[in-house]
Amino acid sequence: MAFGWIDEQAGARRRSGLVRTLRPRPADSPLLDLASNDYLGLARHPEVVEGAARAARAWGGGATGSRLVTGTTELHTELERELAAFCGFEAALVLSSGYAANLAAVTALAPHGSLVVSDAANHASLIDGCRLARGTTQVVAHADPDAVRKALATHDGTAVVVSDTVFSVDGDAAPLAALAEACREHGAGLVVDDAHGLGVLGEGGRGAPHAAGLAGADDVVVTLTLSKSLGSQGGAVLGPARVIDHLVNTARSFIFDTGLAPAATGAALAALRLLRREPERAARARAVAAELHARLTAAGLEAVRPDAAVVSVRAPSPEAAVRWAADCRTAGLSVGCFRPPSVPDGISRLRLTARADLSGEQIERAVRVIGETRP
């Protein structure tokens, strides 16, 4: 039977407790949200919502085509200019998602004969970019600049090192300055995904590369998403203008994809301007994460110290993690549940996201619920 193997895989997932299901949420969910990536609490901010509505009224519901045909609006180029300036880079290119941005950057910057050095804990979008690139990929130990050096020393030619700036599972930060040093010793480029750094790290939320002193470097390319701290949708690549021009001409996930919808573009632009006006939101997100970690640890839970806004709490098994998350939901708290195969180390955990708009009372409530429902 065609696709009969799908049933076999579905059975294996059920037996392993690894079935994923979609859970539609209402617009007015009563749950306290520590599961989304809305780090700065901007997704429902009136200025961001109005930015989306204003753009939709002016430009319509969709971009109408790829960016190279009809899909580039004046709004796209405005967002690109302001993103690049805010993060400290020469140029930017906006795509329809952070996933597409990572595919674009990695595939376009790793031609045939090149070496791609990839951190073992990288996000799936970076991994897929490595798989699609025409270069050879070597996976190295997590957050280990010496491992990167050893990999680069084995190759004589074009090379690029690929890493998250903040890893999405445990929220730990990559040693960016040390990675850049390793790259420069061997003439390699550095591509980093700042999805979880933008809006949280760096001066006023300018991102992890800015905090590491790498903003504007001619050998550093940054990808990011507009769907986390900026509360919208879409992605972008930032870097030297010649790199961005190269992506426009060669990156398939840019060339052959419909442009980012005007509403999302307008929302991201409004959020960026709001962050520029209220830079204290970045520090507040970090403070909330630190408080969550301190309270969870004091309660006897195994929580990983956060470097940005992600707080990870270890669970004893995939089944326990699923049950724990479900019990939290029943108690009025929404938390992320990460388990194999989504986690590279095989360890299941609850994943909590700090938000700049969480009150002390909400933090206390979240910690209480997590502690009372622990497996």
C-alpha positions as a printed NumPy array, in Angstrom:
array([[ 0.   ,  0.   ,  0.   ],
       [ 1.287,  3.47 , -0.916],
       [ 2.555,  5.33 ,  2.127],
       [ 2.041,  2.279,  4.301],
       [ 5.319,  3.052,  6.021],
       [ 3.671,  6.145,  7.504],
       [ 1.457,  3.942,  9.67 ],
       [ 4.487,  2.039, 10.911],
       [ 6.223,  5.263, 11.905],
       [ 3.079,  6.591, 13.567],
       [ 2.867,  3.414, 15.634],
       [ 6.487,  3.747, 16.681],
       [ 5.874,  7.34 , 17.784],
       [ 2.861,  6.308, 19.852],
       [ 4.797,  3.525, 21.557],
       [ 7.61 ,  5.954, 22.38 ],
       [ 5.3  ,  8.689, 23.642],
       [ 6.552, 11.089, 20.975],
       [ 3.351, 11.962, 19.09 ],
       [ 2.979, 15.658, 18.325],
       [-0.45 , 17.26 , 17.979],
       [-1.699, 20.698, 17.007],
       [-3.541, 22.605, 19.723],
       [-5.374, 25.665, 18.369],
       [-5.588, 28.474, 20.921],
       [-8.397, 31.025, 21.149],
       [-7.659, 34.715, 20.757],
       [-8.529, 35.319, 24.414],
       [-6.767, 32.337, 26.036],
       [-6.961, 32.462, 29.847],
       [-3.594, 30.692, 30.2  ],
       [-0.53 , 32.459, 31.564],
       [ 1.857, 32.241, 28.616],
       [ 5.425, 31.076, 29.237],
       [ 5.549, 29.051, 26.027],
       [ 5.623, 31.637, 23.248],
       [ 8.696, 33.514, 22.032],
       [ 7.099, 36.923, 22.556],
       [10.068, 37.991, 24.685],
       [ 9.264, 41.697, 24.821],
       [ 5.486, 41.326, 25.011],
       [ 5.001, 43.181, 21.735],
       [ 2.837, 40.792, 19.695],
       [-0.348, 42.418, 21.033],
       [ 1.04 , 45.879, 21.699],
       [-1.364, 48.475, 20.225],
       [ 1.39 , 50.155, 18.188],
       [ 2.496, 46.835, 16.677],
       [-1.078, 45.771, 15.88 ],
       [-1.754, 49.157, 14.308],
       [ 1.473, 48.875, 12.297],
       [ 0.186, 45.59 , 10.861],
       [-3.27 , 47.004, 10.131],
       [-1.904, 50.174,  8.542],
       [ 0.377, 48.16 ,  6.255],
       [-2.449, 45.833,  5.241],
       [-4.698, 48.765,  4.419],
       [-1.984, 50.368,  2.294],
       [-0.5  , 47.309,  0.567],
       [-3.18 , 44.611,  0.809],
       [-3.202, 41.145,  2.326],
       [-0.152, 39.726,  0.565],
       [ 3.071, 40.762, -1.117],
       [ 1.671, 39.434, -4.455],
       [ 4.894, 37.849, -5.667],
       [ 8.541, 37.109, -5.063],
       [10.697, 40.03 , -3.974],
       [12.434, 40.134, -7.376],
       [ 9.129, 40.419, -9.258],
       [ 6.391, 42.388, -7.458],
       [ 6.903, 41.39 , -3.827],
       [ 9.25 , 44.167, -2.717],
       [ 7.403, 47.142, -1.266],
       [ 8.778, 50.413,  0.033],
       [ 7.926, 49.026,  3.476],
       [10.345, 46.114,  3.012],
       [13.242, 48.395,  2.155],
       [12.373, 50.685,  5.072],
       [12.469, 47.749,  7.483],
       [15.77 , 46.561,  6.017],
       [17.393, 49.971,  6.452],
       [16.234, 50.293, 10.044],
       [17.142, 46.715, 10.999],
       [20.646, 47.079,  9.615],
       [21.163, 50.415, 11.354],
       [19.787, 49.176, 14.68 ],
       [21.955, 46.048, 14.749],
       [25.032, 47.824, 13.388],
       [25.386, 46.196,  9.966],
       [25.804, 47.647,  6.508],
       [22.772, 46.019,  4.892],
       [19.85 , 43.666,  5.496],
       [17.562, 41.427,  3.482],
       [14.064, 40.512,  4.708],
       [12.627, 37.058,  3.951],
       [ 9.365, 35.3  ,  4.7  ],
       [10.656, 33.473,  7.809],
       [13.699, 32.987,  9.985],
       [13.879, 29.459,  8.598],
       [14.105, 30.812,  5.055],
       [16.753, 33.308,  6.172],
       [18.967, 30.527,  7.534],
       [18.541, 28.436,  4.392],
       [19.437, 31.477,  2.298],
       [22.547, 32.432,  4.247],
       [24.065, 28.976,  4.643],
       [23.399, 27.686,  1.135],
       [24.54 , 30.894, -0.576],
       [27.742, 31.155,  1.46 ],
       [28.844, 27.502,  1.251],
       [29.605, 26.774, -2.429],
       [30.907, 23.528, -3.85 ],
       [34.256, 22.616, -2.328],
       [33.752, 24.652,  0.833],
       [33.713, 23.438,  4.437],
       [30.79 , 24.198,  6.736],
       [31.553, 23.811, 10.449],
       [28.307, 23.454, 12.397],
       [27.683, 23.417, 16.159],
       [26.133, 20.146, 17.367],
       [23.262, 22.02 , 19.059],
       [22.296, 24.241, 16.121],
       [18.665, 24.862, 15.243],
       [17.011, 22.638, 12.632],
       [16.937, 25.484, 10.102],
       [20.723, 25.825, 10.252],
       [21.08 , 22.049, 10.01 ],
       [18.85 , 21.989,  6.942],
       [20.859, 24.83 ,  5.441],
       [23.999, 22.723,  5.893],
       [22.301, 19.733,  4.272],
       [21.253, 21.786,  1.253],
       [24.573, 23.595,  0.864],
       [26.992, 22.293, -1.751],
       [29.894, 22.309,  0.678],
       [30.934, 19.553,  3.069],
       [29.58 , 19.838,  6.609],
       [31.504, 18.885,  9.731],
       [29.58 , 18.91 , 13.016],
       [31.645, 19.896, 16.057],
       [31.154, 19.806, 19.813],
       [28.733, 22.326, 21.259],
       [30.092, 25.825, 21.975],
       [33.704, 24.696, 21.569],
       [35.987, 27.163, 19.713],
       [38.917, 24.721, 19.89 ],
       [36.84 , 22.099, 18.09 ],
       [36.09 , 24.712, 15.441],
       [39.824, 25.443, 15.077],
       [40.621, 21.76 , 14.616],
       [37.939, 21.391, 11.954],
       [39.104, 24.473, 10.054],
       [42.732, 23.296, 10.208],
       [41.808, 20.209,  8.176],
       [40.565, 22.249,  5.196],
       [42.467, 24.384,  2.72 ],
       [39.942, 26.599,  0.994],
       [36.643, 28.415,  1.512],
       [35.095, 27.759,  4.928],
       [32.228, 29.077,  7.016],
       [31.353, 28.443, 10.663],
       [27.65 , 28.263, 11.506],
       [26.172, 28.682, 14.988],
       [23.217, 29.949, 16.941],
       [24.032, 32.913, 19.171],
       [21.595, 31.691, 21.825],
       [20.599, 28.051, 21.643],
       [16.859, 27.546, 21.672],
       [16.665, 24.462, 23.896],
       [18.603, 25.487, 27.021],
       [19.027, 29.199, 26.332],
       [22.819, 29.14 , 26.619],
       [24.887, 31.602, 24.588],
       [27.62 , 30.772, 22.093],
       [31.136, 32.148, 22.714],
       [30.871, 34.515, 19.76 ],
       [34.095, 36.46 , 20.256],
       [36.098, 33.237, 20.557],
       [34.368, 31.758, 17.491],
       [35.171, 34.873, 15.48 ],
       [38.809, 34.641, 16.561],
       [38.983, 31.   , 15.472],
       [37.459, 31.911, 12.109],
       [39.909, 34.75 , 11.524],
       [42.88 , 32.521, 12.282],
       [41.854, 30.4  ,  9.297],
       [40.243, 33.008,  7.02 ],
       [36.757, 31.576,  7.507],
       [33.462, 33.434,  7.569],
       [31.084, 33.331, 10.531],
       [27.309, 32.97 , 10.129],
       [25.282, 33.236, 13.337],
       [21.562, 32.964, 13.956],
       [20.498, 35.653, 16.447],
       [16.849, 34.614, 16.636],
       [16.945, 34.456, 20.439],
       [19.381, 37.333, 20.941],
       [17.739, 40.202, 19.085],
       [15.686, 42.293, 21.496],
       [17.186, 40.606, 24.558],
       [20.987, 40.885, 24.41 ],
       [23.254, 43.8  , 23.539],
       [22.758, 47.49 , 24.151],
       [19.022, 48.163, 24.042],
       [18.403, 44.717, 22.543],
       [20.685, 45.155, 19.512],
       [21.585, 41.483, 19.666],
       [24.343, 39.101, 20.668],
       [26.745, 40.017, 17.812],
       [26.519, 43.664, 18.832],
       [27.23 , 42.714, 22.457],
       [30.259, 40.675, 21.331],
       [31.715, 43.567, 19.321],
       [31.068, 41.852, 15.978],
       [28.457, 44.231, 14.554],
       [29.494, 45.494, 11.139],
       [32.443, 43.111, 10.752],
       [33.11 , 42.238,  7.119],
       [33.497, 38.533,  7.913],
       [30.321, 38.128,  9.999],
       [26.793, 37.481,  8.72 ],
       [23.793, 37.441, 11.047],
       [20.393, 35.881, 10.534],
       [17.427, 36.626, 12.738],
       [13.697, 36.253, 13.005],
       [11.01 , 38.89 , 13.312],
       [ 8.687, 36.462, 15.103],
       [10.203, 36.503, 18.584],
       [11.213, 39.79 , 20.228],
       [ 9.559, 41.815, 17.462],
       [ 6.272, 39.94 , 17.842],
       [ 5.639, 39.615, 14.11 ],
       [ 6.594, 37.123, 11.389],
       [ 9.481, 36.771,  8.947],
       [13.261, 36.694,  8.978],
       [16.278, 38.676,  7.833],
       [19.946, 38.363,  6.946],
       [22.327, 41.152,  7.982],
       [25.889, 41.715,  6.85 ],
       [28.146, 43.494,  4.367],
       [26.312, 44.94 ,  1.355],
       [28.213, 42.668, -1.053],
       [27.027, 39.606,  0.874],
       [23.427, 40.794,  0.779],
       [23.72 , 41.459, -2.971],
       [25.071, 37.924, -3.366],
       [22.044, 36.489, -1.552],
       [19.637, 38.474, -3.726],
       [21.201, 36.834, -6.773],
       [21.811, 33.296, -5.494],
       [19.708, 32.366, -2.431],
       [16.894, 30.123, -3.597],
       [14.74 , 30.571, -0.472],
       [14.722, 34.282, -1.294],
       [14.509, 34.22 , -5.09 ],
       [11.702, 31.679, -5.394],
       [ 9.609, 32.62 , -2.347],
       [ 6.795, 35.137, -2.076],
       [ 7.807, 38.264, -0.187],
       [ 6.921, 38.778,  3.456],
       [ 3.293, 39.897,  3.833],
       [ 2.848, 43.654,  4.312],
       [ 1.056, 43.238,  7.65 ],
       [ 3.99 , 41.299,  9.112],
       [ 6.447, 43.813,  7.687],
       [ 4.544, 46.727,  9.173],
       [ 4.231, 45.015, 12.549],
       [ 7.967, 44.264, 12.691],
       [ 8.837, 47.839, 11.761],
       [ 6.534, 49.212, 14.469],
       [ 8.018, 46.833, 17.043],
       [11.569, 47.771, 16.098],
       [10.794, 51.465, 16.507],
       [ 9.129, 50.797, 19.851],
       [12.168, 48.861, 21.069],
       [14.438, 51.677, 19.977],
       [12.284, 54.056, 22.026],
       [12.011, 51.712, 25.029],
       [15.388, 49.922, 25.275],
       [14.724, 48.955, 28.881],
       [12.498, 46.117, 27.628],
       [15.621, 44.083, 26.804],
       [17.014, 44.345, 30.33 ],
       [13.609, 43.503, 31.792],
       [13.375, 40.281, 29.753],
       [16.789, 39.209, 31.052],
       [15.807, 40.101, 34.62 ],
       [12.614, 38.03 , 34.399],
       [14.605, 35.05 , 33.11 ],
       [17.1  , 35.372, 35.963],
       [14.302, 35.559, 38.523],
       [12.542, 32.515, 37.069],
       [15.785, 30.543, 37.224],
       [16.52 , 31.605, 40.81 ],
       [13.031, 30.743, 42.047],
       [12.877, 27.411, 40.226],
       [16.296, 26.409, 41.51 ],
       [15.33 , 27.428, 45.049],
       [12.298, 25.18 , 44.696],
       [14.606, 22.216, 44.044],
       [14.067, 21.986, 40.292],
       [16.905, 21.385, 37.819],
       [16.839, 24.608, 35.827],
       [19.581, 25.704, 33.43 ],
       [20.973, 29.191, 34.083],
       [19.757, 31.405, 31.2  ],
       [22.03 , 33.608, 29.121],
       [19.06 , 35.339, 27.474],
       [15.294, 34.797, 27.859],
       [14.968, 30.995, 27.669],
       [14.805, 28.984, 30.909],
       [15.004, 25.202, 30.613],
       [13.782, 22.805, 33.346],
       [14.876, 19.184, 33.056],
       [12.304, 16.363, 33.142],
       [13.018, 12.699, 33.97 ],
       [11.579, 11.284, 30.712],
       [ 9.644, 12.242, 27.561],
       [ 6.441, 10.852, 29.086],
       [ 7.009, 12.808, 32.292],
       [ 7.655, 16.012, 30.339],
       [ 4.421, 15.638, 28.364],
       [ 2.434, 14.905, 31.519],
       [ 4.086, 17.803, 33.359],
       [ 3.255, 20.277, 30.597],
       [-0.332, 18.998, 30.46 ],
       [-0.735, 19.369, 34.227],
       [ 0.623, 22.915, 34.012],
       [-1.941, 23.692, 31.328],
       [-4.738, 22.303, 33.496],
       [-3.521, 24.615, 36.269],
       [-3.659, 27.623, 33.934],
       [-0.034, 27.819, 32.778],
       [ 1.213, 27.294, 29.22 ],
       [ 4.815, 26.026, 28.972],
       [ 6.871, 24.52 , 26.166],
       [ 7.59 , 20.8  , 26.16 ],
       [10.797, 19.776, 24.375],
       [11.621, 16.099, 23.917],
       [13.316, 13.796, 21.403],
       [13.833, 14.148, 18.509],
       [13.658, 17.949, 18.952],
       [16.412, 17.999, 21.578],
       [19.912, 17.068, 20.413],
       [20.993, 15.664, 23.787],
       [17.955, 13.399, 24.203],
       [17.006, 15.046, 27.511],
       [13.372, 16.112, 27.804],
       [12.536, 19.39 , 29.487],
       [10.012, 22.111, 29.997],
       [11.057, 25.245, 28.14 ],
       [ 9.96 , 28.524, 29.659],
       [10.29 , 31.884, 27.953],
       [10.69 , 35.027, 30.006],
       [ 8.678, 38.026, 28.845],
       [ 9.452, 41.632, 29.625],
       [ 5.796, 42.247, 30.506],
       [ 5.494, 39.539, 33.174],
       [ 4.663, 40.864, 36.62 ],
       [ 6.164, 39.631, 39.875],
       [ 2.841, 38.016, 40.731],
       [ 2.79 , 36.136, 37.425],
       [ 6.351, 34.906, 37.94 ],
       [ 5.449, 33.659, 41.423],
       [ 2.349, 31.92 , 40.079],
       [ 4.305, 30.206, 37.294],
       [ 6.946, 28.886, 39.683],
       [ 4.254, 27.65 , 42.091],
       [ 2.397, 25.756, 39.357],
       [ 5.547, 24.172, 37.958],
       [ 6.62 , 23.067, 41.435],
       [ 3.206, 21.687, 42.405],
       [ 2.86 , 19.671, 39.173],
       [ 6.402, 18.257, 38.975],
       [ 6.398, 14.528, 38.14 ]])
